[in-house]
Amino acid sequence: MKVPVQNRSRERVEQILKTAKELIGEKGIDAVSMREIAQTAGIQIGSLYQYFPGKSTLLLSIMTEYYDFMFEETKRILDPVRTIEELEIASEKAFKQFVSVFQKDPALANLWAGARAIPELVIEDNRDTYRNADLMVRTMIRCLPNLKESELRPFALYFSHTLGMIVRFVREIDNEHGKAVLKETLDILKLKLREFDSLAKKKAKVKKRI
């Protein structure tokens, strides 16, 4: 990918990305061609390929932008957390924010739905899963210092990866069923946090005996 330096070039790249997101949100990944993106954005197809050598590169740029935004927002919510009680409140806030971003932007849902069919996006998706899991683990250890990373990471990876799939599924089903699924997912997260809290307290008692 050609990195834009001049203001005009940056504006052109922003217009390309904006146009691509709008078209993908309306039609889905497969139905949108590079030529259509160029025509809708009002640029030559050759100029589009100068910045994005292929469709996968363009999709990867869009996904990375989404991933970075959501990670930074989640990090902003979790960074001040110091207790398990604060973590439960912050987790619900981060969860609802993630769901809100997904529901407001159809391009994100369509991109994520097609991501598993494109190797570059699979790699980026897995990288983002590990990054979010690391954030979850660091936050939980800060709140529950008696626990080990190895005890927390499996759930952190599981939840970080499956949350996106759950939110995509919710978009495809009846609204009331979708709300129920999201509530169930949030309840599972809270129950797991309480389970970790209980485990940490048991370990603390053992340490006192020793």
ABEGO torsion letter per residue (X at the ends): XBBBABAAAAAAAAAAAAAAAAAAAAAEAAABBAAAAAAAAGBBAAAAAAABABAAAAAAAAAAAAAAAAAAAAAAAAAABABAAAAAAAAAAAAAAAAAAAAABAAAAAAAAAAAABAAAAAAAAAAAAAAAAAAAAAAAAABAABBAAAAAAAAAAAAAAAAAAAAAAAABBAAAAAAAAAAAAAAAAAAAAAAAAAAAAAAAAAAAX
